Amino acid sequence: MESWSIVVLFAILVEAVVQVVKAGVPETVRVPAWLWPSVSAVIGVTMCVTAGVDALSSLGIEIKIAFIGQSITGLLVSRGASFVHDVWTKVNNRIQVFLDFDELMEIKGLDEGFTKR
């Protein structure tokens, strides 16, 4: 189970690194759509191979060449990174809706008499 925690942590880290790299690219540079998943895959595989993380072995699937299992885990991490990003974006959007609603209530003066939890 510990290795799956590491996989989730690595997915979050890969997404964070990719977002930092994206932020460093000037807006005037046109980047093809296929590049970001490729960057994510390279970062994920590099991290898993470097750290020796192999999710397949935690499932009892033994691969003779450790590099292969670690690379597959890196690809899994890179795909998980986009999933983490999507979930984060949705949660962040929901939070923003609630914050906007509270602000609207205060502006309209409708928050008087309501208790906040």
Secondary structure, DSSP 4 states (H G I P E B T S, - for coil): -HHHHHHHHHHHHHHHHHHHHHHHS-TTS---TTHHHHHHHHHHHHHHHHHT--HHHHTT---SSHHHHHHHHHHHHHHHHHHHHHHHHHHHHHHHHHHHHHHHHHHHTTTTTPPP-
